[in-house]
Amino acid sequence: MTDTMTDTAAAPAAAEADAILRADKVTMRFGGLVANKDVDFIIPRGGIVSLIGPNGAGKTTFFNQLTGMLEPTSGDIRFEDQSIVGLTPHDIVELGIARTFQNIRLFGAMTVIANVMTGAHTRMKASWWASLLKLPAVREEEAAIRKRARELLRLVGLPRRYEEDWAKNLPYGDQRRLELARALASNPKLLLLDEPTAGMNPGETAQMTALVKRLRDELDLTVLLIEHDMKVVMGISERITVLDYGEVLAEGSPEQIRTNPRVVEAYLGKQATQQ
Amino acid sequence: MQPWMKRAAFLGLLGGFGALHVSLVGMVGTFQARDFISGIVTVGSVLPMLIAILVGWRAGILQRDTDVAPTPSRALASGAVAGAVVGLVLALLCVIILNVDVDWIFVNARPQLAEILLFGQGIGVGSIILIVGGALLGAAGAALNVVSGPVARTVTIAAIVTLLVSLMEPFLGAVFRNLSLNVVDDFLYDRGGLTPIGFVLVYALVAAGVYAWATRGDRARARVEAMPPDRQRNLKLGAYGVIVVLLLLLPLIVGQRLSEVVGTVGIYVLLGLGLNIVVGFAGLLDLGYVAFYAVGAYVTAVLTSPASPAFSPELPFWGALPFVIVAAAMVGLFVGAPVLRLRGDYLAIVTLGFGEIAREIFKSQWAQPVTGGAQGILSIPPPLPFDRDPQSIYYPILFFCILAAIGASSLAASRVGRAWNAMREDESVAEATGVNTTYYKLLAFGLGAAFGCVSGALFAAKIGVIFADSFNILVSINALALIILGGMGNIFGVVLGALVLVGLPEFLREFAEYRLLIYGAVLVIMMILRPEGLLPSRVRRAELHEDEGEDDAQYAAEAGEETGKPVVTT
């Protein structure tokens, strides 16, 4: 490993002053079931923040509210001081939030390069009639986006020979990389990763962890991830929020979380005994 | 009995059932009138032979779960068993026909049928011919799995093309006579089929061509790709130029009567291109596409025909066209908006309903003041101010087909096309990737409707008379079937599909009776053997190699280093 990066120390106080995203008492009810209850959550700009918790703790539900796939029953979510509650998912992508999925969801019967270029949809202007006529501006834009997509593929480490393969034919680990490239193509300010190392072996996991850190630094991203692998979470996160039964159980630096008795009881301890 | 034999016998029984079917519905008898190779084989007896070959081919693909290793001889034996069973079933049919009176149930089960199936021999000799011949054909089918890929492809494609050339005698013969090439006609064709020499010649030519392409095609493609981009473009333009010139001359080549058929094919190509946007690109299964076709035809008829009950100042065809397109887009949105939330099967059923509703409305008493109700609308003027002859109506159709093909291919390779494809693959992920799915669904319906309406307008102007019942569900099914057959998403596929499904039945009058039967069989076989269609949309490679300066190995090495992977030197 030639990882030259050093972990930037978290500076919570300064970060909270400049929050890129702020969730305020977010509650999500499905009928009688309360999936999220009064969740307060802050993501400092430029940070890598993790959301952890046992299965069914409401992590993905919370994620889906950030991306507009669900609308909170009550509470407010503000991205760069603008409320995003009630916006459609594509509006939110346009504002600068992109995501990946827990169970990889690529556009299987599209080529690798087309997947990434689709990710840049909101950053393109070509209208249907201009595309129909193939106006010069459309061609230029298309060429520029193709170039950018190639850069992104290189950035996430996908070999160029994959470009014209169908996304569904890629090996598993490469599919995760491709999903990441597709999300990055929308030039997000905030990147949401739903279990980016799920199903990966230790080697691939280490690569993915290094990649996320590198992307954050090179692209000025803020990263929020849901993760189950405690090694990944502790190694990568600057702040960690623990959800349990839809509520925030604890929030703090990795060290604080590791030593928090309630967290250990609810979550870490259980996992420690399992391992 | 060993498992592989059981399987082969079972496939043979299935094939035998198919052969019984084509015999008893009368296809064998009808096609007996047509020679495949004149004086040697009739198309009627080719049908059961094809079934034996197909079954043998299938049986020759040995399964892993059979008890033996898949060796070539085992594959051949398997095919032979399957083929022999087909022959056996037919022999039994002949025995029954000759000894029992069954023609009060199966009207075609007459001694004549037995005579055809037994090749004019007695039941004893004929049965042996059937069974041994079936085994040989089955083994031949199985052999396709044994020989190398290019050889198998060459043999199969050459056989199919030769059969088509023979079947298209009425068409090709007319073309040759039209071009005063009676020599060629006499040489190739005799009594409605290929002459033996013609057969050998056509087969050899096609086989040579296919084999050359199968073995050297990649190299040729590589050589083209190695050319500088501007030369590649010139080559491409040149090829398109030749195609366009040929298309322009087509009506003169094929003559008056067949231009009519070519025009019909063109109208379906346009219809297919439009439906392909909705179904192939955007993945919205629309079974009521005929509604757009009908709207286009009726708007044209009402605006241009002096006989239309409403709207008296008559416009010329081209004056009505803008209204047609606007009406199309509106109807597209009207149909699209309520079904935005529906997916898959539900969308299909609702659109199916829309199609039927449209037809009923056009036919109804209520709409009669405008649409003429059941009487329809007569004397619609042709698009060009000449007589309504098929050769001149062909040109507007060609014009719109080319326009539509260019438009559709530009859209396919654009931001819009990608958004549609993404929606087809996974709607909620497309939305989460930034695609406004509502907008793009409506856009697909609107553009698809525009293509369909123009097609309908040309149909009205071509026929000159429209009735609501021309716009039945079969039009939707035809259009859908032709894009499935040709290859979803591919523009040349649409053309090929239209030629096969709309063109062939027009040339082959014998087929008319069995048209839907053949449709069904072809679609089922396609779905099993080649679900992606005859010409699946291939990845466009040419334009992707424009700014390649970097070396792939170096690139991979770089990426490996960046992500901490061990660098593999090549």
Interface residues (C-beta under 8 A of the other chain):
Chain A: M1 T2 D3 T67 M69 T88 P89 H90 V93 E94 A98 R99 F101 R105 L106 F107 G108 A109 M110 T111 I113 A114 M117 T118 G119 H121 T122 M124 A126 W128 S131 L132 L133 K134 V138 E141 E142 A143 R146 K147 R154 L155 V156 G157 L158 P159 R160 R161 E163 E164 R182 A183 S186 A206 Q207 A210 L211 R214
Chain B: G407 S410 L411 A413 S414 R415 V416 G417 R418 A419 N421 A422 R424 E425 D426 S428 V429 A430 E431 A432 T433 G434 V435 N436 T437 L443 L447 V539 R541 L544 E546 D547 E550 D552 Y555 A556 E558 A559 G560 E561 E562 T563 G564 K565
